[in-house]
Amino acid sequence: DPVPPLQVIRPEPCHVCGSRIRFGKTAIKCCQCQLLLHTKCREQCPSLCTPRPHHHAWPREGVLADFAPSTPPLVPTLVVQCVTEVETRGLTETGLYRVPGAEQLVREWKRKLLRAGGALPALSSVADIHVVCGVLKDFLRGLKEPLVTFSLHPAFLRAADIPDDAARDTALRHVVSKLPPANRDTLAFLMLHLLRVSHSPDCKMDVLNLSRVFGPTLVGHSSANPTPLAIMEDTPRQCKVVAHLLSLPPNFWRGFVETEQENLVPM
């Protein structure tokens, strides 16, 4: 039940071929099941709509809480596994998170991890650590709403704009505490990870570099379909938010994830 072609604002995977439909390209979306596909892939699409499984569906993902465990800290296993792998063997790699991994491998591994359920495939068999970084970024980008959520997006931007350091930190801590528990725990887990990356001289990825990479991914926009103008205006402010979050003391972030640290070790 396709509608006329539409223009893609937020890059999303095509349901038929799995590769990303890039910003500004035309695509087709089904009115009933909301599947998105390249116009060229229309012929391969099954004609009958099938109900999509709500939980852990590929490639259309849910909100972060859909992937979180039931016991704290509420960090999705995919996130824990990617971060653990990067910290095990990636902290000597130059350009961590900035150098792209092969797109096809990123897609394949993300699919494997999301479909795995209990027994996880070992990321140690992925030769290129940049692919593991790509899986993590792609998972976060693919969520239905960014980690900071649509509703709190304006509050994060406002807090990051406060000129006084102490007042800004207080405001940011307050907004972080208002996040849904899974989003808050995952943000804390990622901030501690990115601080470790920033402190590794071999990576050459300081806080500014990391905030440029993760601003659009973690902060995103205040709605699922931002205007081109909003995209342009949001980008520098997204980076500012992440840079200021990374300037908060590590103990603030540890308070969210270190209560049940043993739960974070992927089996």
FENDANOR-V830054 format. One record per helix or strand of 2 or more residues. SS is the DSSP state (H for helix, E for strand). FROM is the first residue (numbers start at 1). TO is the last residue. If there is no record, write none. Layout:
SS/FROM/TO  SS/FROM/TO
This chain:
E/6/7  E/12/13  E/20/21  E/26/30  E/36/38  H/39/44  H/64/67  H/77/89  H/103/116  H/123/125  H/129/142  H/150/160  H/165/177  H/181/198  H/207/219  H/228/246  H/250/257  H/261/264
